[in-house]
Amino acid sequence: MGDVLTLSGLEVRAGAEVLVHSVDLLLAAGEICALVGASGSGKSLTARAMLGLVEIDPGVTRGTLEITVGDRSYQPPMSGDFRARKRAFEGIRGAVVGYLPQDAGRALDPLRTVGRQVGHTARLAGRDDGPLPWLDKAGLQPSVAGRYPHELSGGMAQRVVIAQALARGSRFLLADEPTTGLDPAVRRPLLRELRHLADEGVGILWITHDLRATRGLADRVLVMSEGRVVESTTPDVLDSGEVSSPAARKLVDATRRIAGGRVR
């Protein structure tokens, strides 16, 4: 079996309220799995829990995460002792599983050039080839290395964060609404780059509320509603409208209203 990330039985609570209910998810190397749903459905909370970024309130009360890369297996504790969980995820976050946040610019150091930041990330992984190969893999020109984050467009900042993830050796990438607020001319190249990374073997969990972009990009689609995964389907099924869950039907109908009757 190739590299694979498996999440089982994730539950996240805020006091007595359950925000994420027994979510199971499998992400294989080389695929893009889109996690779609309305705002507040639990998509981002699920992704952050998979990175050890959900702390006490709301808190992960149970769940199992196993990541297999080559002949190594990682099983960080999802709940329990805070220090043990923090140590376990620090060895995984970035080095095995990268994170592409919605606002990539805030993830970059405003006082250092792009090249210095990507180069530093590469050195953390024991690489001495500098930033340029990783910027190139993320679809950026060498001249970007000399720029500061405030000189980048939103799409370029997203690609810099991708370059950092690749430089660290991330085999999986959790992309949390990375195209929100981007113009179509910027969004399309970024989505093509994500598809290219998957074709090179990176497993990508792509979180989005925009069904139109799943066609031609995602291999699978998981529909999330009220903290539960309610349907597993494909972009073609979404496009046809032959969905089985009320939540998926609402997403399809809403998308068709704003896209002239189509989900594409």
N, C-alpha and C positions, 0 to 999 in steps of 0.2 A: 504494500500500500504506500502511496506517496504521502507528502505532507498533508496533515489534516488537523483542523481545529474542531473540537466537539464540546458543546455546551449542553448540559443536561439539568433539568429541573430548577432553573433559576427562579428564585422568588425574592422580590424586593418589597420591603414594607416601610411605611412612614407611620409609626405608632401602630394603631390597630388596622390601618388601611393598607390593603395589598395593592401595590402599584404595578408589579410584574408577577404574573401567575404561571409558574411551572413551564417556563419557556425552554424548549429544546431547539438546538440549532447545530447544523453541521456545515463547515466551510472547507472545501478541498482546494488544494493548490491548483492554480490555473483557471479558476472559475470566478465569476462575479455573481454573487447572490444579493439581490436587492431586497431590503427590508423596508416595506412601504406601509403607510398608514397616516391617518390624520394627526394633526398636532396633539400632543398629550397622550398618544396611544402607547407610549413606553419604548419607542425605538431607541432614542438617544440614551435613555437610562439603561437599557440592555447593553448597548455598546460600551458605555462607561463602566458598567459592572464587570465586563469582560477584560477591562484594563486595570481593574483594582482601584478605580477612581470614585466609587460610591462608598461613602464612609458610614457614619452612624445614623444620620437622620436625613433622608431615608437610608435604610440599611439593607444589605444583603443578608437574609436569614438562612438561606440554603441554596445549594446549587453545586455542580461539579463542572470544572473546566479542565480539559485535557488537550494538550497541544503536542503533536508528534511531528518532529522535523528530522528527517533521516532516521538515524538509529537512536535519537534522543527523545525523551518524553518529559513534558513539563506538566505538573499538576498543582498549580498554586491554590492555597486554601481560599475559598470564596467568602467565608465568614469566619467568625471566631476571633482569636487573638489579633489585635490590630498590628502589633509589631511584626509578627510572623507573616501576616498577609502582605504588609508593606515591603518586607525584605524579598519575599517571593516574587512579587510583581515588578520590583525594581530590576530584577534579572531578566524579565520577559519584555516589559514595555519598551518599545523602540528596537531592542535587539532581535526580538522574535515577532512581535506584533506591533506594527506602527499605527499611529492615529493621525487622521487628517480631519481637523476640526472645521466647523463652519466658517469661522473667522481665522484663517491661517495667519494673517498678519500679526495677531496678538500672540501667536506661538513663537514668533521670531524676536531675537534681541535687537532692539532699535539702534543700539550703539555699535554694532559690528556689521561689517559687510556680509553679504550672502556667501561669498567665497570662504571667509573665515569661519562662518558658522557651519557650513557643510563640511569644510576641511576638518574642523574640530570633531564633528560627528564621525567622520571616517576614521580619525585617529583613535577614537574611543573603541572602535571595532577592530583595532590593530591594523588598519590599512594606511599605506603611505603614498597613495596615488593622488592625493589632493582632491579638490572639489569638482574639477572639470568633468571627469567621466560620469559622475553622478548627476550633475546638472544636465549633461547631454542625454542621459537615460530618461530624465524627466522632461525632455523636450525643450530645454532652454539653451540659449546661445552662450558662449564663453564670456561675453561682455557682461552678462548678468552678475558674474562673480564679484565685480567691483561696485555693485550697487548696494545701497542701504534699503532696509525693508520699506521705508516710507516712499521710496522711488519706484516701487513695484505696483503693478495693477493687481487686482484681486486674483485673477487667474494665475499670474506669475508667482504670487505669494503661495498659492496652493501648490504649484509645481515645485517650489523650493522645499516645502515641507515633504513632498513626495521624495525629492532627492535626498533629504536627510534620512527618511525611512529606508531607502535603498542603501545608502551608505552604511547604515547600522546593520544591514543584512536582514531586514524584516522580511519574513516569508508570508506574512499576512498583513493586510491593511484594512483598518476600520475607517471608512470615509463617511463622516457624519454631515449630511447635507452640504457637500463641498461646493455645489453650484448655486446655492442660494444667493440672490442679489447680483449674480454675474450676467452681463449682457450675452445674448445668444452667440455672438461672434467670439466671445471668450469661452463660453460654456462648451461649445462643440469640440474645440481642440482639447480641452481638459478631459472630456469624456472619452475622446479617442485615445488619449494617453493612458487612461485607466484600462481601457480594453487592451492596449498594447502590453501593459504590465501584466495583465492576467494571461495573455498569450505567451508571455515569457516565464510563467509559472508562479506568479504571486496570487494568492487567494485574497479576494476583495469582498468585504461586506459593505455594501453601498446603501446607506440610509437616505431615503428620499420620500417626499410626499408627491412627487411629480411622476405620474405614470407614463407621461409622453416620452420620457428619456429612456425608459427601460427597454424599448424595442431596439434591437440592433446592438445592445450593450450587455444586458444581464442574461445570464444563462438560466437562472431560477428567480422566482419572486415569492417572498413570504409576506403575507398580509397580516398586519398587527392591528388589534383593536382592543381598547380597554385593558391593556397589559397582557393580552394573550395573542399567540399566533393562531389565527383562525382559518388560514388557507395557505396551501403551498401550490404554486401554479407556475406558468410560464408567461413571458411577454405576449406570445401569440394568443394564448387563451384570454388574456386581459384585452387584447385588441379585438377579439371576436365578441367579447362581452359574455361569454359562457362561463361565468364564475358561479361559485356555489354558496358563498357566505354573504350575508347582508352588508357587512363592512366593505367587502370587495365591490359589491354592486354599487354602493354609495360612491366609492372612489371612481369607478368607471363612469358613472352617470355625471359626476361633477366634472371630470376631465373632458367628457364629450361636450358638455355645455360650453366650456371655454375654448375648445379646440375644433369647433365646427363639426361635431358628430363623430370624431375619431379619437382613438387613444394612441397617438403616435406623434 
